[in-house]
Amino acid sequence: MPKKRSGGGLSPTQQAAKFLGVSVLAGAVLAGIALPAVGALGLAAKGSVESFDELPANMKTPPLSQRTSILDADGGQIATVYSRDRTVVPLKDVSPYMQKAIVAIEDSRFYQHGAVDLKGVLRALNKNARSGEVAQGASTLTQQYVKNVFVEEAGDDPTKVAQATQQTIGRKIRELKYAIQVEEELGKKKILENYLNITFFGQQAYGVEAAAQRYFSKSAKDLNVQEAALLAGIVQSPSRYDPVNDEAEATKRRNTVLQRMAAVGDISRAQASEAMKAPLGLKVSKPKNGCITAVKGAGFFCDYVREVFLNDTVFGKTKEERAKVWNQGGLTIRTTMDPQAQDSAQRSIKDHVYKSDEVATAASIVQPGTGKILAMGQSRPYGFGKNQTQINLSVNGSMGGGMGYQPGSTFKPIVAAAALEDGMPANKVYPSPYQMAYPSPVSACDGKRWLNDPDRPAKLENENRSEVGPYDMKEATAKSVNTYYVQMISDIGICPVTTMAKKMGVERADGRKMDQAPSIALGTQEMSPLTMANAYATFASRGMYCTPIAIESVSQRVGDQKKSLEVPRSTCSRAMSEKTADTINALLKGVVEDGTGSKAGLGSRPSAGKTGTTDERYAAWFVGYTPNMAGAVWVGDPAHKRKMSGITIGGRSYGKVFGGEVPGPIWRDMMSGALEGKPVEQFNTVHIPDGIDRNRGDRGDENRGNGGNGRGNDDGGFIGGLVGGNNTGGGGGEPGPTPTFSFPEGFFRGQNNGGGNGNGGRFG
């Protein structure tokens, strides 16, 4: 007695044998399911069943790739990204007309037959025999669904897609077995639901929901009869029946579907006739995919989120695993982006720097104590056109950015923090002459020493001849005195400074090791705005450094299930004592109140910060903070070719650009808007007693400036024979005449920055 399933009927193997047997008797095994030639089959019924039994018992069904939504901290959508534009919906959210239309045109006996429609096979066989070619196929909706699963599993690999769709007996047998399994396990309604969600409707739309949105800008549940018929007709050949590019052909196909719906009794002939007279009624929505669609100028933040996902091992052990999850999609990524801060940053950038300007600006805002990136923007929009770019000027090269920019004097507070941690008093006085030779020797890490060339000693100077010491730390910081800070690093050594920088997350944007040369005090190492903003957040949080994060949470929908994924967490560590941080706060408040950063002040809201202007004015900075937000603004030429002298930026002409003049006001407006409505918090500061008599009359005017430049060749090596370094140019300060001093040949051995320019920096 034949073995039956528990629910009645033949076993899967017996169903296959019956199907194959019928085909053989008909004279063509599988010919009815669109195989090209009967004589080429060469397959006996017995061998077919044995091959059938050797297939795995269960079809591996990959989760459907879907669109991913990237949200801001308040849940507002930033952008939608996807490998395949698809939104999976349950059958109850699909118009009944759509359900009937797809069944009518693709498999009208869907609810009467099993996995294989034997009547359909014989009918197709007869028609193909009469026509002498494959004029009709007989794949059921279930078999089509199985084939689509194979295609989905192949992803975007053209070889795998070809294998999944090739017309071979082996694939047809596999398709048959899995179709029987699917019928047995899922039932008709679920198969129809899965089919409607997996199939391709053209115009980058996968699944019925995406198709309804693409062609009619409505949900699948709201499709009327003629709209449903149009979509159902597209499935057979999305390119041939594309209504966007061939309205006439699409209309014919739609009307064929309507006639078929009437023929099987889904609608009346009167309904079909009326629907056939209706226009297509397209209301096409263009595909909206990728960070280029981001709102509030957040394309680069969106891109940074993608880079985090693809690079952080929390999302997968290998890059391939992470890419697979990303391309699978169905993710809802809640980010740290504060919409108010992002809007303010982008508005300030737009007000001060035009996208068509010769130079660009980039800015980032970070929350002290958490590492949360609140905003990230730049003047050149995310895109592929004129005055657009895909390079994120705010971040390191490894995260989609460039090679960074010398931060100039904005690095000096890190030197001060290292000195304070080393025990230096906050009112330390140095002679700080206008010009001096670099002190030598200067201790570096691993027992090495930096040596100046005794025959041709390298010199540095302050920007303004009136800047002549002695100075104490407070006044030297407010005026950005170069010689003071070089004397400071010469006293404490280079290694404590690079160690402090590392504790504060400060690293070169190009990934190279920090140079061990005294000119590091003047900001010669290329950094990104995000790095500098997050470093200054350490001062704001009283010495606690927190790694930057952009992602708050991630959930993924797989089928009907939604699961939460682990996300990167900020790790916080103490970089310096509270006393040191509070002392830096006091020093940098002075910069904003009556120093080089006075144009960046926030009025009644306490703020602190530092200006920087670099090598021949290729870049200018302001990095500052309040107790609850830290931000960095860079302005310059990303290609390091246009000096900011005699230049127009944002419609305003500048003889020379300084950190306090262009970046400072950008920072002020950006932070004012970002902080609007937020609590006004006070700094923890310490009293710094004067180290010298401030009433003496030999100070000169209050102009601040930047000193000399150092250029280098890309030959590696430390200055003066200290092995292993590279760039040793100078860093920035504030307004004044261009210095006129030179360095001995071979003093600077820096990374070449393109166009023959080395990475030496302006002092200040």
Secondary structure, DSSP 8 states (H G I E B T S, - for coil): ---B-TTSSB-HHHHHHHHHHHHHHTT-TTGGGT-S-STT----HHHHHHHHHHS-SS-------B-EEEE-TTS-EEEEE-SSB-----GGGS-HHHHHHHHHHH-TTTTTS-SS-HHHHHHHHHHHHHHTS-------HHHHHHHHHHHHHHTT-HHHHHHHH---HHHHHHHHHHHHHHHHHH-HHHHHHHHHHHSB-STTBBSHHHHHHHHHSS-GGG--HHHHHHHHHHTT-TTTT-TTT-HHHHHHHHHHHHHHHHHTTSS-HHHHHHHHHS-----------SGGG-STTTHHHHHHHHHHHHH-GGG-SSHHHHHHHHHHB-EEEEE---HHHHHHHHHHHHHH--TTSSSEEEEEEE-TTT-BEEEEEESS-BSSSTT-BS-BTTS-GGGTB-S-B--GGGGHHHHHHHHHHTT--TT-EE---SEEE--S-EE-GGG-EE---SSS--EEE-SSTT--S-EEHHHHHHHT-HHHHHHHHHHH-SHHHHHHHHHTT---TTS-----SGGGGG--S-B-HHHHHHHHHHHHTTTEEE--B-EEEEEEEETTEEEEE------EEE-S-HHHHHHHHHHHHHHHHHSTTGGG--TTS--EEEEEE-GGGSEEEEEEE-SS-EEEEEEE-TTS---SEEEEETTEEEEE--TTTTHHHHHHHHHHHHHTTS------------SS-TT-S---------B------S----GGG-TT----------SS--------TTS----B-STT-B----B-
